């Protein structure tokens, strides 16, 4: 067995990587974060350097991958219950932002021109199985 680290996941922010790191370490997997300090110092470079890399030992890769696959990353409601698609009743539903109406487009362009945060975005849910979008 070799003691080399392999990248198993990448994250935009180190806080996301720290949560997953804690979950993997709780199951006895050795974890190493790469580029987390750089991104903590300047979060705007995250996309340029490929985000925070979560690395595990090569012989623990499969076990770590199984743990990551078991973590539910789909949308839940305020009570912690999975949101179901009204079309196909699937639980594979994710939240996303959209700029499809005139008000959203206006504020997107305003934010782009004046380097300000967007004031208005419309959020919808999208089913991964049937591709239906709903509020």
Phi and psi restraints in degrees (value plus and minus 20) as a CYANA .aco file:
   2 UNK   PHI    -118.8   -78.8
   2 UNK   PSI     134.0   174.0
   3 UNK   PHI    -123.6   -83.6
   3 UNK   PSI      29.4    69.4
   4 UNK   PHI    -121.1   -81.1
   4 UNK   PSI     129.1   169.1
   5 UNK   PHI    -116.3   -76.3
   5 UNK   PSI     121.5   161.5
   6 UNK   PHI    -142.1  -102.1
   6 UNK   PSI     117.5   157.5
   7 UNK   PHI     -91.2   -51.2
   7 UNK   PSI     104.9   144.9
   8 UNK   PHI    -128.3   -88.3
   8 UNK   PSI     -44.2    -4.2
   9 UNK   PHI    -177.8  -137.8
   9 UNK   PSI     137.1   177.1
  10 UNK   PHI    -148.3  -108.3
  10 UNK   PSI     122.6   162.6
  11 UNK   PHI    -152.0  -112.0
  11 UNK   PSI     129.7   169.7
  12 UNK   PHI     -91.1   -51.1
  12 UNK   PSI     -60.1   -20.1
  13 UNK   PHI    -141.9  -101.9
  13 UNK   PSI     130.8   170.8
  14 UNK   PHI     -90.8   -50.8
  14 UNK   PSI     -43.5    -3.5
  15 UNK   PHI     -83.6   -43.6
  15 UNK   PSI     -58.4   -18.4
  16 UNK   PHI     -83.9   -43.9
  16 UNK   PSI     -63.8   -23.8
  17 UNK   PHI     -85.4   -45.4
  17 UNK   PSI     -56.3   -16.3
  18 UNK   PHI     -83.9   -43.9
  18 UNK   PSI     -57.2   -17.2
  19 UNK   PHI     -84.2   -44.2
  19 UNK   PSI     -67.9   -27.9
  20 UNK   PHI     -87.7   -47.7
  20 UNK   PSI     -56.6   -16.6
  21 UNK   PHI     -79.4   -39.4
  21 UNK   PSI     -65.3   -25.3
  22 UNK   PHI     -81.9   -41.9
  22 UNK   PSI     -58.8   -18.8
  23 UNK   PHI     -84.9   -44.9
  23 UNK   PSI     -63.4   -23.4
  24 UNK   PHI     -89.0   -49.0
  24 UNK   PSI     -61.0   -21.0
  25 UNK   PHI     -85.7   -45.7
  25 UNK   PSI     -50.7   -10.7
  26 UNK   PHI     -84.3   -44.3
  26 UNK   PSI     -45.2    -5.2
  27 UNK   PHI    -116.8   -76.8
  27 UNK   PSI      -7.8    32.2
  28 UNK   PHI      63.5   103.5
  28 UNK   PSI      -1.6    38.4
  29 UNK   PHI    -117.8   -77.8
  29 UNK   PSI     111.5   151.5
  30 UNK   PHI     -97.8   -57.8
  30 UNK   PSI     109.9   149.9
  31 UNK   PHI    -147.3  -107.3
  31 UNK   PSI     123.8   163.8
  32 UNK   PHI    -152.0  -112.0
  32 UNK   PSI     111.1   151.1
  33 UNK   PHI    -120.5   -80.5
  33 UNK   PSI     115.2   155.2
  34 UNK   PHI    -141.2  -101.2
  34 UNK   PSI     115.2   155.2
  35 UNK   PHI      52.2    92.2
  35 UNK   PSI      -9.4    30.6
  36 UNK   PHI     -89.4   -49.4
  36 UNK   PSI     -57.5   -17.5
  37 UNK   PHI     -90.8   -50.8
  37 UNK   PSI     -57.9   -17.9
  38 UNK   PHI     -80.7   -40.7
  38 UNK   PSI     -64.8   -24.8
  39 UNK   PHI     -93.2   -53.2
  39 UNK   PSI     -52.5   -12.5
  40 UNK   PHI     -84.6   -44.6
  40 UNK   PSI     -53.9   -13.9
  41 UNK   PHI     -92.5   -52.5
  41 UNK   PSI     -62.0   -22.0
  42 UNK   PHI    -163.3  -123.3
  42 UNK   PSI      71.7   111.7
  43 UNK   PHI     -82.5   -42.5
  43 UNK   PSI     -39.3     0.7
  44 UNK   PHI     -90.9   -50.9
  44 UNK   PSI     -35.9     4.1
  45 UNK   PHI    -109.9   -69.9
  45 UNK   PSI     -17.7    22.3
  46 UNK   PHI     -75.8   -35.8
  46 UNK   PSI     -69.1   -29.1
  47 UNK   PHI     -87.6   -47.6
  47 UNK   PSI     -53.5   -13.5
  48 UNK   PHI     -87.7   -47.7
  48 UNK   PSI     -55.6   -15.6
  49 UNK   PHI    -122.5   -82.5
  49 UNK   PSI     -15.6    24.4
  50 UNK   PHI      69.8   109.8
  50 UNK   PSI      -3.9    36.1
  51 UNK   PHI      57.3    97.3
  51 UNK   PSI    -194.5  -154.5
  52 UNK   PHI    -102.2   -62.2
  52 UNK   PSI     106.0   146.0
  53 UNK   PHI    -115.7   -75.7
  53 UNK   PSI     106.8   146.8
  54 UNK   PHI    -117.2   -77.2
  54 UNK   PSI      98.0   138.0
  55 UNK   PHI    -136.8   -96.8
  55 UNK   PSI     123.6   163.6
  56 UNK   PHI    -148.4  -108.4
  56 UNK   PSI     141.0   181.0
  57 UNK   PHI     -82.8   -42.8
  57 UNK   PSI     124.2   164.2
  58 UNK   PHI     -78.6   -38.6
  58 UNK   PSI     -56.2   -16.2
  59 UNK   PHI     -99.8   -59.8
  59 UNK   PSI     -28.2    11.8
  60 UNK   PHI    -125.0   -85.0
  60 UNK   PSI     -12.8    27.2
  61 UNK   PHI     -80.1   -40.1
  61 UNK   PSI     -69.9   -29.9
  62 UNK   PHI     -82.5   -42.5
  62 UNK   PSI     -62.4   -22.4
  63 UNK   PHI     -83.6   -43.6
  63 UNK   PSI     -62.8   -22.8
  64 UNK   PHI     -85.8   -45.8
  64 UNK   PSI     -58.8   -18.8
  65 UNK   PHI     -83.9   -43.9
  65 UNK   PSI     -59.4   -19.4
  66 UNK   PHI     -83.7   -43.7
  66 UNK   PSI     -58.9   -18.9
  67 UNK   PHI     -86.6   -46.6
  67 UNK   PSI     -64.3   -24.3
  68 UNK   PHI     -83.2   -43.2
  68 UNK   PSI     -58.5   -18.5
  69 UNK   PHI     -87.4   -47.4
  69 UNK   PSI     -47.3    -7.3
  70 UNK   PHI     -99.8   -59.8
  70 UNK   PSI     -35.7     4.3
  71 UNK   PHI     -96.0   -56.0
  71 UNK   PSI     106.3   146.3
  72 UNK   PHI    -101.0   -61.0
  72 UNK   PSI     100.0   140.0
  73 UNK   PHI    -134.2   -94.2
  73 UNK   PSI       5.9    45.9
  74 UNK   PHI    -118.6   -78.6
  74 UNK   PSI     149.4   189.4
  75 UNK   PHI     -90.5   -50.5
  75 UNK   PSI     123.2   163.2
  76 UNK   PHI    -149.4  -109.4
  76 UNK   PSI     137.8   177.8
  77 UNK   PHI    -106.8   -66.8
  77 UNK   PSI    -194.6  -154.6
  78 UNK   PHI     -84.3   -44.3
  78 UNK   PSI     -42.3    -2.3
  79 UNK   PHI    -112.0   -72.0
  79 UNK   PSI     -20.2    19.8
  80 UNK   PHI      68.5   108.5
  80 UNK   PSI     -11.8    28.2
  81 UNK   PHI    -110.7   -70.7
  81 UNK   PSI     126.3   166.3
  82 UNK   PHI     -85.4   -45.4
  82 UNK   PSI     121.7   161.7
  83 UNK   PHI    -106.3   -66.3
  83 UNK   PSI     109.2   149.2
  84 UNK   PHI    -119.2   -79.2
  84 UNK   PSI     125.1   165.1
  85 UNK   PHI     -90.1   -50.1
  85 UNK   PSI     110.0   150.0
  86 UNK   PHI     -90.5   -50.5
  86 UNK   PSI     -36.5     3.5
  87 UNK   PHI    -106.0   -66.0
  87 UNK   PSI     -69.6   -29.6
  88 UNK   PHI    -141.3  -101.3
  88 UNK   PSI     -19.7    20.3
  89 UNK   PHI      45.0    85.0
  89 UNK   PSI       1.4    41.4
  90 UNK   PHI     -96.1   -56.1
  90 UNK   PSI     132.9   172.9
  91 UNK   PHI    -118.6   -78.6
  91 UNK   PSI     -15.1    24.9
  92 UNK   PHI    -108.1   -68.1
  92 UNK   PSI      50.0    90.0
  93 UNK   PHI    -138.9   -98.9
  93 UNK   PSI     111.9   151.9
  94 UNK   PHI    -143.1  -103.1
  94 UNK   PSI     129.1   169.1
  95 UNK   PHI    -108.3   -68.3
  95 UNK   PSI     117.6   157.6
  96 UNK   PHI    -164.6  -124.6
  96 UNK   PSI     139.1   179.1
  97 UNK   PHI    -117.4   -77.4
  97 UNK   PSI     125.3   165.3
  98 UNK   PHI    -152.9  -112.9
  98 UNK   PSI     130.9   170.9
  99 UNK   PHI    -146.3  -106.3
  99 UNK   PSI      42.1    82.1
 100 UNK   PHI    -123.1   -83.1
 100 UNK   PSI     -36.5     3.5
 101 UNK   PHI    -125.1   -85.1
 101 UNK   PSI     149.5   189.5
 102 UNK   PHI     -84.0   -44.0
 102 UNK   PSI     -59.5   -19.5
 103 UNK   PHI     -84.8   -44.8
 103 UNK   PSI     -63.7   -23.7
 104 UNK   PHI     -84.4   -44.4
 104 UNK   PSI     -61.8   -21.8
 105 UNK   PHI     -83.3   -43.3
 105 UNK   PSI     -63.3   -23.3
 106 UNK   PHI     -78.5   -38.5
 106 UNK   PSI     -69.6   -29.6
 107 UNK   PHI     -89.4   -49.4
 107 UNK   PSI     -49.6    -9.6
 108 UNK   PHI     -85.1   -45.1
 108 UNK   PSI     -67.1   -27.1
 109 UNK   PHI     -85.8   -45.8
 109 UNK   PSI     -61.4   -21.4
 110 UNK   PHI     -78.4   -38.4
 110 UNK   PSI     -67.3   -27.3
 111 UNK   PHI     -83.9   -43.9
 111 UNK   PSI     -56.5   -16.5
 112 UNK   PHI     -87.8   -47.8
 112 UNK   PSI     -63.7   -23.7
 113 UNK   PHI     -91.2   -51.2
 113 UNK   PSI     -57.8   -17.8
 114 UNK   PHI    -127.5   -87.5
 114 UNK   PSI      -5.9    34.1
 115 UNK   PHI      30.1    70.1
 115 UNK   PSI      26.1    66.1
 116 UNK   PHI    -138.2   -98.2
 116 UNK   PSI     145.4   185.4
 117 UNK   PHI     -92.3   -52.3
 117 UNK   PSI     130.3   170.3
 118 UNK   PHI     -86.9   -46.9
 118 UNK   PSI     116.5   156.5
 119 UNK   PHI    -109.4   -69.4
 119 UNK   PSI     -44.1    -4.1
 120 UNK   PHI    -163.4  -123.4
 120 UNK   PSI     102.9   142.9
 121 UNK   PHI    -156.3  -116.3
 121 UNK   PSI     128.4   168.4
 122 UNK   PHI    -122.7   -82.7
 122 UNK   PSI     110.6   150.6
 123 UNK   PHI    -127.3   -87.3
 123 UNK   PSI     119.2   159.2
 124 UNK   PHI    -157.6  -117.6
 124 UNK   PSI     148.0   188.0
 125 UNK   PHI    -126.9   -86.9
 125 UNK   PSI     127.7   167.7
 126 UNK   PHI    -153.8  -113.8
 126 UNK   PSI     110.1   150.1
 127 UNK   PHI    -102.2   -62.2
 127 UNK   PSI     109.8   149.8
 128 UNK   PHI     -94.7   -54.7
 128 UNK   PSI     -44.1    -4.1
 129 UNK   PHI    -101.1   -61.1
 129 UNK   PSI     -73.5   -33.5
 130 UNK   PHI    -124.0   -84.0
 130 UNK   PSI     -21.6    18.4
 131 UNK   PHI      44.1    84.1
 131 UNK   PSI      -1.4    38.6
 132 UNK   PHI     -96.3   -56.3
 132 UNK   PSI     120.9   160.9
 133 UNK   PHI    -128.7   -88.7
 133 UNK   PSI     118.1   158.1
 134 UNK   PHI    -171.9  -131.9
 134 UNK   PSI     142.5   182.5
